[in-house]
Amino acid sequence: MPTESDARSVQASGRTPTDTPPRPRAAKPPRVLRRLGGVGVFLLVLALLFLLPWWTLFGSGTDWPFPVFVTGTVVFVGAMVAFPFLMFTGHARRADGAARIADTTLGVAWVLFTWSVLGGLTHLLLIGLGTGGADRARVIACAVAAVSAGLLAWGHYEAMRVPRVRQLDVPLPRLGAGLDGTRVVVLADTHYGPIDRAAWSARVTEAVNRLDADVVVHAGDIADGTPTQRREQSAPLGAVRARLARVYVTGNHEYLGEAQGWLDRMTDLGWEALHNRHVVVERGGDRLVLAGVDDVTAHHSGLAGHRTDLDGALAGADPDLPVLLVAHQPKYIPQAAAAGIDLQISGHTHGGQIWPFGLLVRLDQPVVQGLSHHGERTRLYTSRGTGFWGPPFRVFAPSEITLLTLRSTT
């Protein structure tokens, strides 16, 4: 039978004598264990990225002369050990020389890994068919090396050239007849970075100006680094011409550097920084709302006033006017469709940049590239990007300057 003191204890706790004590919450793994787990995953990926190509080229029965085997092994092990240190020094400490080496190493390793996987599958198929003979492993190794070298050379050329212009018409039912034929040029993911591309940037500006744009959009990821670091590379953007407006939004990479600094820099260069705001342009008596939102990662940055705020971007806009929204990542399209946006322009995906990475991009983004339709009236255009991130290669994912011609269907 409960005593008086038991009753007082029950009254204080708010439970009756028959209540089941609450179960303790499962403790989260200590932060150190989570970090160790992350390091473990990183080391596993690193080992696979380097050791599988080594096995294909040197360790799978190729029977190379001993000096060749030793040289290849030293190169792969040295690259695998040096890579994380170069990546940290290059990107965390902003040492451009180390970043160039690390990024190039990553691109080479990824291409070799991809074609080593395909080479390994081919090797197993030939074994199953009982063909290929004693030199089968060496032939596979030579084929993987030759294909990878060819793709890397071509991919580097594709990354460093001025992008080709991709043109398409975009029908927008709410667009007024006066705006029919409006020419919108899209830049995205220029990623000015450790490789000095000031001359490339100037040639991109020349290509844009030849398109006689009404509106020019930069859909984010302007650079890897601060505005001061990339001042010369970004300077040619000040010479971009557009009859109605030049607009810019932040991408996720701005939030790895100085996002507010890049907004200020683009404003200084004469662009409209659409920091959760909009502008209205007019032609032929009809108007179009150009709105922009911060990248979806902005709220993690801790910067005051930086977050994705579509309501804020559209505040005060006439709801009867068509809206072109610039949002860096395609994954923002559900919110845009729910708000009845007419056209969202995005980048971020690079079209995958180095095949077959585009298959992994699809795990995070609804669209990798091109024009798509969402909801009742919302269209999304996803640019493959104008520059490149990190590895200076583009394989089966060409860069682009995009010319969208807006068409009224009325």
C-alpha positions in Angstrom: 0.0 0.0 0.0 1.4 3.5 -0.9 2.6 5.6 2.0 2.0 9.3 2.5 5.5 10.0 1.3 4.8 7.9 -1.8 1.7 10.0 -2.5 3.6 13.2 -2.1 6.2 11.9 -4.6 3.6 10.9 -7.1 1.9 14.3 -6.8 5.2 16.1 -7.4 6.0 14.0 -10.5 2.5 14.2 -12.0 2.2 10.4 -12.3 -0.2 7.9 -10.7 1.2 4.8 -8.9 0.3 2.7 -11.9 2.0 4.9 -14.5 4.9 3.2 -16.4 8.1 5.2 -16.0 9.1 6.9 -19.2 11.7 5.1 -21.2 15.0 6.9 -21.5 15.7 8.2 -24.9 18.3 6.4 -26.9 21.5 8.3 -26.6 23.0 9.7 -29.8 26.4 8.4 -30.7 29.1 10.7 -29.3 30.3 13.3 -31.8 33.7 11.7 -31.8 32.2 8.4 -33.0 30.3 10.1 -35.7 33.5 11.8 -36.9 35.4 8.6 -36.8 32.6 7.0 -38.9 32.8 9.8 -41.4 36.6 9.4 -41.6 36.2 5.7 -42.1 33.8 6.2 -45.0 36.1 8.7 -46.6 39.1 6.4 -46.3 37.1 3.5 -47.8 36.0 5.6 -50.8 39.6 6.9 -51.2 41.0 3.4 -51.2 38.4 2.2 -53.8 39.0 5.3 -56.0 42.8 4.6 -56.2 43.3 0.9 -55.5 40.8 -0.4 -58.1 42.6 1.3 -61.0 45.9 0.2 -59.6 44.7 -3.4 -59.5 43.3 -3.2 -63.1 46.5 -1.6 -64.5 49.2 -3.3 -62.5 48.0 -6.0 -60.1 45.5 -8.2 -61.9 47.8 -10.7 -63.6 49.2 -8.2 -66.1 52.7 -9.6 -65.4 54.5 -6.3 -66.2 58.3 -6.2 -65.8 59.1 -5.5 -62.1 60.3 -1.9 -62.6 57.0 -1.1 -64.3 55.0 -2.7 -61.5 57.0 -0.8 -58.8 56.8 2.5 -60.6 53.0 2.2 -61.1 52.5 1.2 -57.5 54.6 4.1 -56.1 52.6 6.5 -58.3 49.2 5.3 -57.1 50.1 5.0 -53.4 51.8 8.4 -53.4 48.8 10.0 -55.1 46.4 8.3 -52.6 48.4 9.4 -49.6 48.9 13.0 -50.8 45.4 13.6 -52.1 43.6 14.4 -48.8 46.4 16.7 -47.7 46.4 18.6 -51.0 42.6 18.8 -51.0 42.6 20.2 -47.4 45.4 22.7 -48.1 44.0 23.7 -51.5 40.3 24.3 -50.5 40.2 24.7 -46.7 43.2 27.0 -46.7 42.7 28.4 -50.2 46.1 27.5 -51.6 45.4 27.6 -55.3 48.5 25.6 -56.3 47.6 22.6 -54.0 43.9 22.9 -55.2 44.9 22.6 -58.8 46.9 19.4 -58.2 44.2 17.9 -55.9 41.3 18.7 -58.3 43.2 17.3 -61.3 44.1 14.2 -59.3 40.5 13.7 -58.4 39.4 13.9 -62.0 42.0 11.5 -63.3 41.2 9.0 -60.5 37.5 9.2 -61.2 37.9 8.5 -64.9 40.4 5.6 -64.2 38.0 4.2 -61.6 35.0 4.3 -64.0 36.8 2.6 -66.8 38.5 0.1 -64.5 35.1 -1.0 -63.4 34.0 -1.5 -67.0 37.4 -3.2 -67.7 36.9 -5.5 -64.8 33.4 -6.5 -66.0 34.8 -7.1 -69.5 37.6 -9.2 -68.0 35.1 -11.4 -66.1 33.0 -11.8 -69.3 36.0 -12.9 -71.3 36.9 -15.4 -68.6 33.3 -16.8 -68.7 33.5 -17.1 -72.4 36.9 -18.7 -72.2 38.5 -16.2 -74.6 41.3 -13.6 -74.5 44.2 -15.9 -73.7 47.1 -15.4 -71.3 47.5 -11.7 -72.2 43.9 -10.9 -71.4 44.6 -8.9 -68.2 47.4 -6.9 -70.0 45.1 -6.1 -73.0 42.4 -4.9 -70.6 44.9 -2.8 -68.7 46.1 -1.2 -71.9 42.6 -0.6 -73.1 41.6 1.1 -69.8 44.7 3.3 -69.9 44.2 4.3 -73.5 40.5 5.1 -73.2 41.0 7.0 -69.9 43.9 9.1 -71.4 41.8 9.9 -74.5 38.8 10.9 -72.4 40.9 13.0 -70.1 42.5 14.9 -72.9 39.2 15.5 -74.6 37.4 16.3 -71.3 40.0 18.9 -70.4 39.5 20.6 -73.8 35.8 20.6 -73.3 36.1 22.1 -69.8 38.5 24.9 -70.8 36.8 26.0 -74.1 34.2 28.7 -74.4 30.9 26.9 -74.1 28.7 26.4 -77.1 25.4 28.2 -77.2 22.3 26.0 -76.6 19.1 27.6 -77.9 15.5 26.7 -77.3 12.0 28.3 -77.2 10.1 28.2 -73.9 6.3 28.7 -74.1 4.8 30.5 -71.2 1.0 30.8 -71.4 0.7 33.8 -69.2 3.4 35.8 -71.0 2.0 38.9 -72.7 2.2 39.4 -76.4 4.5 42.3 -76.0 7.1 40.1 -74.3 6.9 37.3 -77.0 10.4 36.7 -78.3 12.2 37.9 -75.1 15.7 36.6 -75.2 17.0 35.3 -71.9 20.7 34.3 -71.7 21.6 31.9 -68.9 25.0 31.6 -67.2 25.5 29.2 -64.3 28.3 27.6 -62.3 31.2 29.7 -63.7 33.2 28.5 -60.7 36.0 31.0 -61.1 38.7 29.1 -59.1 42.3 28.0 -58.7 42.9 27.9 -62.4 43.1 31.5 -63.6 40.4 31.8 -66.3 40.2 35.6 -66.6 40.8 35.4 -70.4 38.2 32.6 -70.6 35.8 34.9 -68.7 36.3 37.7 -71.1 35.6 35.4 -74.1 32.4 34.2 -72.4 31.3 37.8 -72.1 32.0 38.4 -75.8 29.9 35.3 -76.6 27.0 36.5 -74.4 27.0 40.0 -76.0 26.8 38.5 -79.5 23.4 37.0 -78.4 21.7 40.4 -78.1 20.0 39.5 -74.8 17.0 41.2 -73.2 17.8 39.6 -69.9 21.0 37.8 -68.7 20.8 35.5 -65.7 23.6 34.1 -63.6 22.1 31.2 -61.7 24.8 31.0 -59.0 28.1 29.2 -58.0 29.9 32.1 -59.5 33.3 31.2 -57.9 35.3 29.0 -55.5 37.0 31.6 -53.4 36.4 35.1 -52.2 35.6 38.2 -54.3 39.1 39.5 -53.7 40.7 36.2 -54.8 38.6 36.0 -58.0 38.4 39.7 -58.8 40.2 39.5 -62.2 38.2 36.5 -63.3 34.8 38.0 -62.4 35.7 41.5 -63.8 34.5 40.7 -67.4 31.0 40.2 -66.1 30.8 44.0 -65.7 30.8 44.2 -69.5 27.9 41.9 -70.1 25.1 43.7 -72.0 21.3 43.2 -71.6 18.5 45.6 -72.7 16.2 45.0 -69.7 18.2 43.4 -66.8 21.1 41.4 -65.6 20.2 39.3 -62.5 22.2 37.1 -60.2 21.5 34.7 -57.3 23.8 32.9 -54.9 24.6 29.2 -55.2 25.8 26.8 -52.6 29.4 27.5 -53.3 29.0 31.2 -52.3 28.1 29.9 -48.9 31.5 28.2 -48.7 33.2 31.5 -49.1 31.7 35.0 -48.8 28.1 35.0 -50.0 27.4 38.6 -49.0 30.7 39.6 -50.6 29.6 38.1 -53.9 26.2 39.9 -53.8 28.1 43.1 -53.2 30.6 42.4 -56.0 27.9 41.7 -58.5 26.0 44.8 -57.5 29.3 46.8 -58.0 29.5 45.2 -61.5 26.1 46.5 -62.3 24.0 43.4 -61.8 20.7 43.1 -59.9 21.4 40.8 -56.9 18.1 39.0 -56.4 18.7 38.3 -52.7 15.1 37.1 -52.0 13.7 40.0 -54.0 12.4 40.7 -57.5 12.4 43.3 -60.2 9.9 43.9 -62.9 10.8 44.4 -66.6 8.6 45.7 -69.4 8.5 45.4 -73.1 5.7 46.2 -75.6 3.4 47.2 -72.8 3.6 43.9 -71.0 5.5 43.1 -67.8 7.5 40.2 -66.4 8.6 39.6 -62.8 12.2 38.5 -62.4 12.5 37.0 -58.9 15.4 35.2 -57.2 16.0 33.3 -54.0 19.1 32.4 -52.0 20.4 28.9 -52.3 18.7 26.2 -50.3 21.9 25.8 -48.2 21.9 29.5 -47.2 20.2 29.0 -43.8 23.1 26.7 -42.7 25.6 29.6 -43.3 24.7 31.5 -40.2 24.6 34.8 -42.2 21.9 37.1 -41.0 19.1 37.5 -43.6 20.4 34.6 -45.8 17.8 31.9 -46.4 15.5 30.7 -49.2 12.5 33.0 -49.0 10.1 32.8 -52.0 7.4 34.8 -50.2 9.9 37.6 -49.6 11.1 37.4 -53.2 7.5 37.9 -54.5 6.4 40.4 -51.8 4.6 43.2 -53.6 4.6 41.6 -57.0 1.4 41.6 -59.0 0.0 38.0 -58.9 -1.4 38.3 -62.4 2.0 38.8 -63.9 4.2 35.9 -65.2 7.2 35.1 -63.0 10.6 33.9 -64.0 12.3 32.6 -60.8 16.1 32.1 -60.5 16.9 29.4 -57.9 20.3 27.7 -58.0 19.2 24.1 -57.4 16.6 22.3 -59.4 15.3 20.6 -56.2 13.5 23.9 -55.4 11.0 23.2 -58.1 8.2 21.7 -55.8 8.0 25.1 -54.0 8.1 27.0 -57.2 5.3 24.8 -58.7 3.2 25.2 -55.6 3.5 29.0 -55.9 2.5 28.9 -59.5 5.8 30.2 -60.9 5.9 30.2 -64.7 9.6 29.4 -65.3 12.4 28.5 -62.9 16.0 28.7 -64.1 18.6 26.6 -62.2 22.1 25.2 -62.5 24.1 23.3 -59.9 24.1 19.9 -61.6 26.8 20.5 -64.3 24.9 17.9 -66.3 27.0 15.4 -64.2 30.3 17.0 -65.5 32.2 13.7 -65.7 30.3 10.6 -66.8 28.7 8.7 -65.1 28.4 11.1 -62.2 25.1 12.3 -63.6 23.5 9.1 -62.3 24.5 10.1 -58.7 23.2 13.6 -59.3 19.8 12.1 -59.9 19.8 10.9 -56.3 19.8 14.5 -55.1 18.1 16.5 -57.9 14.9 15.9 -59.9 16.5 16.9 -63.2 20.0 16.9 -64.4 19.7 19.1 -67.5 17.3 20.6 -69.9 13.7 21.8 -70.0 11.0 20.0 -67.9 7.4 20.6 -66.9 6.2 20.5 -63.3 2.7 20.9 -61.9 0.0 22.7 -63.9 2.0 25.5 -65.4 5.6 25.6 -64.1 8.5 24.9 -66.3 12.1 24.3 -65.2 15.2 24.9 -67.2 18.4 23.3 -65.7 21.6 24.5 -67.2 24.6 22.1 -67.5 26.7 25.0 -66.4 29.1 27.4 -68.1 32.3 26.4 -66.2 33.3 23.4 -64.1 33.9 22.6 -60.5 37.1 21.1 -59.2 38.5 18.6 -61.8 39.2 20.5 -65.0 37.4 17.9 -67.1 34.0 17.5 -68.8 33.2 14.1 -70.1 29.9 13.5 -72.0 28.5 16.6 -70.2 29.3 19.7 -72.3 29.2 23.1 -70.8 26.8 25.7 -72.2 25.7 29.3 -72.6 21.9 29.1 -72.9 19.6 31.3 -75.0 16.0 30.8 -73.9 13.5 32.6 -76.2 10.2 33.2 -74.3 7.1 32.6 -76.3 3.6 33.8 -75.6 0.9 31.2 -76.5 -1.9 33.8 -76.6 
